[in-house]
Amino acid sequence: MALSRRTILTGAAMLPLAAHALRFGALAQTGPGVSAGSDTPPILFVHGNGDHAALWMTQIWRMESNGIPRNRLMALNFTDPLARSDDAVAQQGRSSTEDQRRELGEAIAELKKRTGAAKVALVANSRGGYAVRNYIRNGGSADVSHAVLCGTPNHGVFDWADSPGSEFNGRGPFLKSLNPSEGPEVTGTAFLTLRSDGIDKYAQPDGRLLGKPGVATGVTADGPALRGATNLVLGAIDHRETGFHPRAFREIYKFIAGREPERIDIAREADVKISGLVTGTPGGVPTNRPVADALVEVYRVAPDSGERIGAALHSARTSADGRWGPVQVDPTWPVEIVLTSAGAPITHSYRSPFPRSSDVVHLRAGRAPGPADANAGAVVSMSRVRGYFGLPRDVVLLDGKEPTDVKAGVPTDSLSTISLPATEIGRPVAALFNQERIVARAWPASENRITVAEFTE
């Protein structure tokens, strides 16, 4: 496939009504910013495989900081976000391409109704781009003004005889239906694709990351590009960063709004309220189905020690809709969010300050400790949900050390975990990712508690 490569950046990455409430998230309050005017269409953000709407929080903060009104921004939660092993075979807790096409259509209709707009713009990361293309190709082009696909494996994660029914197989029926052998692969809507310059874990020519080292995948770094689209290369950006990195924001905004953004940073609000949805992982499968009767507690903590300051700012259980909050926080306060839900470890999540309001601060319990942690006094992790840890690209330190469970080279890992002896329970543990530093506390594993420092960027 002969497609031009334009390098923009090189170097390091700097249900009924109730169902709508669960799946569709209108985000934070609009603060000071340049008026975007009515010429910018409403924007619907679409997450990837196994993910949820919260990953778009920072990009929507940036949209708000450039004057896009709150009611014209929406983030979708697919009910069951993980793909089936075979798209044509039902699988508990997983979705088909048709399931996702249908739910995307419902979200588009909701956003159009809410704003009165004739068309909306769609921004999707990874698998979410499949739903976008499927919707547009099968009768939805009249609803969509712009489509931005970020790291979407448009020609497959692999192209081989194994797993013929997988939607990620370039020679499988789903992608064959989207990709004609000749002529443009997208029509009827303005398309932009954003891709990495060689370090996207799902656009690799060798099958090493798929468990088949030395076997050609039939896919290249150009796999996300499409004939008929504007195709841009963002440089040393990993798979998730193609959608969530500040550099990606500039291209997303410029393509949809037709002008450069006034700012890339996030404008701080004085009055910040956060809330979200508690979801679960039944059988180890991540879903966006609500978890009822989960206890959510929010504490202000000291930035250099992780110690709690004062009583809980919020302590309440979720009702049937799985919603928690809202709770008011200061935009300079780091916080600890504690999630207690049936069948999962009590998760103490430490976060950097929230500069703006958001109602998509979604919560899932962290992973239960594995066999290697059986004798641990405390289990502490750091998590990067909007990208991967790249070594040596990034500065990544957990408790003052470069993690041994993060592989060097193509960024593939978004979680790093250490075990501490019982003598170190309660002490502060610092997590560092480039310029973001979070100090958490080591909670006792004997009480079924885990600690997670979750980076914003």
N, C-alpha and C positions, 0 to 999 in steps of 0.2 A: 504494500500500500504506500504510494508515494504521497507524502504529506509534508508540507514545509514545517520546519522547526524554528520558532521564534523564541529565543531565550530572553526572558525579562529580568531574571534575577539569578545570579550565581553566587555561591558562598553559603554560609550557614543560615539556617532559618532564624530569623530574629524572633353511639349507640343511640336513638332518640336524643333528646336534649342532653341527658346525662352523658351519653356516649361522646357527644361533641365536647363537653367539658373535659372529658378525659383525654381525648385525642388531640384537640386543637388548643394551642397555647398562645393567647395574645400576651405580648411581653410587657416590658417595663414602662413606667411613666416616661413621657418625653420631656427632656430637660432642654436647656439652652442649646441652640444650634442654628444653622442656616436653614431657612425654609426651603424644603424640597419642592414645594408647589404641587399642583394636582397633575402635573405631567408624568410623574413617576408612578407606575402601576403598583398596586398592592403586591407584597412579596410573601410567598409561601416557601418555607424552608423544610427540606425533606432529608431525613437522616438515613444512615446506612445500616448495614447488616448487624443486627443485635443491639443497635443503639437506641437513643431516644431524643426527644426534642431539646433537652437541656444542652446538648453539645453546641447548639446554635446560639446560645445565650450571648457570648461575647460579640459575635458578628451582628446580632440584632442591637446590642448596645451601641455598636459603631454606627449602624443605620440611624438609630435614634439621635446619636450625637451629631449627625449630619442633617437633622431636621425631618426625618421620615416619621410621621405621626404613629403613635402606638397602635391605633386601630387598623392600620394598613400593614401590619406585620403579624405573621402567624407562623408557628412551628408545629409540625405534625408529629404525632406519636402513632406509629403503626402498632396495632394491637399485639401482634406476634411478629417481632421484627426480624427473627432469624429465618433464613431461607431453608427450604426443604432440601434433603439430599437429592431427591428426584422431584422435579417441579410438578410432575403429573401424579405423584403418589402422596396421599395425605399423611401427615406426620404430626404427632401431638405437639402443640405449642409452637409450631412453625407455620410460615405463610408461603403461599404460592405467588407467582408473578401476577396472577389474576386477582388474588386477595389484595395485593398492594395497589394494583391499578384501580380497583374499586374504592379502596379507602382514600387514595389520593383524589379521586373524583369527588368524593364527599367533602373533603377538605377544601377543594377549589370552589365548590358550590357554596360552602359556608362563608368563605372569604369574600366571594363576589356579592353574596347577599348582605354581608355586614358592611361592605364599603360602597355598594351600588356600582362597582366597576364592571365594565364589560369583559375585561381580561385581567389576568394576574401574571406576575412573573414567578417562575419556579427556580429555586436554587437547591441543588441536591448534591450530596456527598456519596461516593461509592455506589452501593447497591441502590440507593435512592434514585440514582439517575436512570436505572432500568425502569422503575415505575413511571418516571417522567416521560421517557421515550415511548413506553408502551401506551400511556394515556394519549399522548399527542398523535401517535401513529394510528391509533384505533378510534378516531373520531373526535379527539379533544383539542385539536389545533386551534379552533375558534375561541377557546377559552384562555389561551396562553400567548402572551406577547413576547416573552423572553424565556429562555431555558438555559441555565448555567449548570453544567455537569462538572463536578470537582472530583478528579481521580476515579471517575466511573470506568470500570473495566469493559469498555464498549465492545471490544473484540474478544472478551473472555479473560479469565485469570489463567486459563490453559486451553489448548486446542489439541485434544488427543482422543483416542478411542475409549479410554476409561471414563466412567461416570457420564454416559451419553445423555442422561436426562437432567443433568445439573444445569441450572440457568447460567452458571459461570463458565460453561464449556462453549468455546467459540464455535464449535461445529454442532452444538446441540440445537434442538428445534426453536428454543426461545430466541437466542441471538441470531440464528439464521433468519427468523421472521423479521428481525429489526434491521439486518444488514444485507441489502441487496448486493449481488456480486459486481454490479456496475452502476454508475451514476451516483448521485448524492445519497448519503445515508440519512440525512435529515432534510425535511422540507416543511413549509407552511408556518414555521416559527423561527425566530432568530435564535440561533444556538451559539453558545460559547463553551468550549471545553478548556479546563485548566489541568495541567499534568506536571509531573515531576521530571526532572532531568536525570532519570536513571535510578532513583532510590525509592521508588514506590514499590512496596513489598508485593503488590498484586499486579505488577507489570514487569516481571522479570523473565529473561529468556531461558534461565536454568530452573529446573524443578526442585532445587534444594529446599526452598522454603515451603514446598508442598510435600516434602518427604520423599522426593525423587531426585536426589543429587545426580548431576550429569545427564539428566533426561531433558531434552528441549521441550519447553512449554508450547512453542509455536506462537508466543506472544512477545512483544518487545515493549520498550519504554514508550513507544508511540501508540500503544494499544488504546488509550483513552481518546485519541483524536478521531474525528469524524469528517468524512467528505461532506462538504456543504456547510460546515460550521466554521466559526472563527476559533482557531486552535492555538493556545498559548502555552509555552513552557515556563514554569516558574522557578527553575533552578533547583537548588539542593533542598527541596521541600518533600516531606514524606507523604505517605498515602492520605492520612487524615488532614495534614496541614494544607493540602490542595483546597480544602474547603474552609478551614478554621484559622489559618494563619492571617495576621494583619496584612501581609502582602497580597494574599488572595482577596481580601476585602476590597482593596483598591480596584481590582479588575472586575469583581462582581458589581460593585457600585457603579463604576464607570460604564459598564456594558448596559445596565438597566436604566440608570438615570441619564446617561448621555453626556456626562461631564465628570470631571475629577472631583473626588470628595474634598471637602474643606479641611477635614482632619482624619487621621488614621487612629489616633488615640481615643480613649473612651472618656467622654465628659462626665465628671462626677456630679451626682445629685446631692442635695442637702437632705432630702427626705427619702430614705431608702426602706422599702418593704420587700421582703422575700417570702416566697411560698412555692408550693409545688405538689408533686404527685409521688406517692410511695408505690413502687412496683416490686415484683418479686422474681425469683428464679426457680420456679418449681421444677424439680428433677434436674437442676443445674442448667436449665434453659432460660435465658433472659427473656422476659416478656414485658409489655407495658400495660398489663392488666393490673387494676388497682388492688392494693392490699389494705384491708380493713383492720381496725383495732391495733394498728401499729403506733407505738409511742414515739413521738418526735420531741426532742428537747434541744434547745438552742442556748448556748452560753457565749458570752464575750470572754475572750482569753487574752492573756498578755502576749505580745508579739515575740518576745525573747525567751519565754519559758513555757508557753502553752498553758499556764495556770489559769484556772477560771477566775473571773473577776465578778463577784457578786452572785446573786441568785440567777436562776434560769430566766432568760428573756421570754421563753416560750416553753410550755410543757403541755401537750395535749395528744389525744389519740385520734387517729383517722377514722372517719365514718366509712360508709360503704363505697363512696366515690374515691377513696384513697388520698384525698387532698389533705395537705397540712398547711398551717399558717393562716393568715400572714403574720409576720413578726417584723417589727421595726428595728433596724440596726443603724448604727452610724457608719458612714462610708469609709471610715478609717479603722474600724475594728476588725481584726481577725476573729473568727468564730469557730466554735466546736459544735457540730450537729450530731446528736446521738440518736440512732435509729434502733429501736427494739421491736422485733417482729417475730412471730411464731416460726420455728423451724430454721432460724438463721442466727448467726453470731451477732451479739450486740456490737454495732459498728459505730466507733467514735471517729467521725470525719472532721478533719481540721482544714479550714479554708482560709485563703487570703481575704482581705476586706472586699465586700461587694460595693463597687463604686456606683451602681445604679440598681433600681428595683427590678425584680423579675418574678414572674409566677411560674417559671419552668425550672425551678431549682429541684429537679426530680431526684429521688433517693432510691437506691437499691442497696440492700445489705451487701457487705463485702464477702469475699470468698472465705469459707471456713478453713481453718488451718489444716494443712496436709500432714501426711505421715511423718515428714521430716521435722515437723514442729510439735510432735507428740509430747516432748519433754520440755517445751519452751515455757519460760515464765511469762513472756509477752511476745506478741507477734505484731510487727510494725511494717506497714507498706507505704510506698508513695505511688501515686497514680497520676497518669497524664491522659485525660480522656480526649483531648483535642489534638493529639499527636502522639508520636512515639519518642522514646529516648534514643538519640543517635550518638553513638560513640565511634570516633572521637569528635563528631560534629558539635555536640553540646557539652556543657559542664553539668554533670549529673553526680550528686553526692547524697548518700543516705547515711546519717550518723557519722559524717566526716569522711566517708570512704566511697570510692567509685564502686557501684554495685557489680557483683560477680554474676548475677542472673540476668544482666542486660548484654545482649550480644553486640559485638562491634560490627561495623559495616552497614549494610542496608538496615535502616531502623525498623525493627519488628516488635519491640517490647514496649508496652505502656504501663507495666506494673513491675515494681521491684519490692522484695520482701526480705526482712531480716528477723531472726529469732534472738531474743535476749534472755539471759538467765533470770531466775526468780529474784535474785539479789538486786536487779536493776529495774524492777517494776516501779512505776511512778516517776521515773526520771524523764527529762526532756530529750527528744530526739529530733534533730534538725534534718529537713529534706530540702535540697537545693536543686533547682533546674534553671540554669542560666541566671537570670536576674530575679527570679521568684524564689523566695525562701519562706518555708513554713515550719514552725516549731510545734510538734505534737507531744503528747504524753504517752508513755508506755503503760497500757492497761493490762490487768492480769488475765492471762489466757485461761486460768483455772475457773474464772467466772464466765467463760464463753464470750470473752470480749476481744475485739481486735481494733487496731488503730490504723487509720488511713489518712495520710496527708495528700489531699487532692489539689493539684495545681490548676490554676485558672487558665494559664496559657500552655 
